[in-house]
Amino acid sequence: MQVKGISGNPLFVKPTQNAKAEATPSSPKDRIEISSEARDLAKLELSTERIEEIRSKLASGFYDTDEVLQKVSEKLSKEIIK
């Protein structure tokens, strides 16, 4: 027994250049949305002294203490529950 296929059309056809271009959907461009709250925060200017204070606290491990981590976790949980 020999099977020749249905309707004589080949099962696989190599796509032509035009078919390939038409098959590719035009993808939307990436974009960024910045909230008004974030824009307000960006307008704040930190003094050099404040930046140095933050850097020194980071270097000393201040933000890794249980007290600070507890405060951060409390504030995060309040934000999540809202």
N, C-alpha and C positions, 0 to 999 in steps of 0.2 A: 504494500500500500504506500502511496506517495501523497504527501500533503503539500499543496502548492500555495496555500494561504487564501485569504478572503479578498476578493475583488482585485487581486493582482498587484495591489499597492505594496511597496516595500514597507517593512515595519519601522526601519530607522532611516532617517533622511538627514544628511549633513546640513546644518542650517547655513543659509547664505548670510552674507554680511548685513543686508538690509533686515532680514528676519531677526537677526541677533540684536540689532539696534532697536527694533520695534518691541522686542520681548523684554527689554530692560525698562522697568518703570522709572519714571523720573522721581528720584528720592527727594524728600523734603530736606531742606538745609537745617543744620543744627542751629539752635538759638538759645539764648540765655535770657531768663526773666529775673530781674532784680526787684525785690519788694521795696516799697517806700521806706519801710523800717530799716532795711539794709542800706538804702541810700542815705538816710539820716545818720546812721552809724558811720558811714564812710566820710561824712562831712566833719566828724569830730577829729580834732587834731590833738595828738598826744604830745605832751612836752617831752623833751629829751630826758628830763629827770624821771618822768613816769616810765618811759621806755627802759631806762637803765634799772629802775626799781623792779620792773617785771622780769628783766633778764637776770638780775641777781637772784630773785626768788626762784626762777626756773633752775638756775645753776645750783642753788643750795638745796633743792628738793622740797621747798616749801609747799608746793602744790601737790606733793605726793603724801602729805600727812593725812592721817585718818580724819582729823577735824575738817580739813578742806574737802576731802573726798566725800564726807558725809553731807556737808552743805551743798555740794554740787549735785549729789544724788537726790537730795530733797527737792532742790529747784527743778531738776529734770523731771522728777516724778510729778510735780505740780503741773508742769508744762504738758506732760503726756496725758494727764487725767482731764485737762480742760476740755 
